[in-house]
């Protein structure tokens, strides 16, 4: 948080003290971060399907697809073996 405060103070010195002060910028940044965190938390609780996929989600999907591919491959092998054993 101190890095953010330092950057805000440097920015306020560059801009000038007549229009923006570091306190109001800090309060706005904290308010925005709090609102974003609250929105994310509520969205995760009540509508998790609307959140973007994470790397973990994609890995889980990839693993499920591999399992399905192997399952279908095994079914096809059994079918081929059954068909060839008849002849």
Secondary structure, DSSP 8 states (H G I E B T S, - for coil): -HHHHHHHHHHHHHH-TTT--HHHHHHHHHHHHHHHHHHHHHHHHH-GGGS---HHHHHHHHHHHHHHHHHHHHHHHHHHHHHHHH-
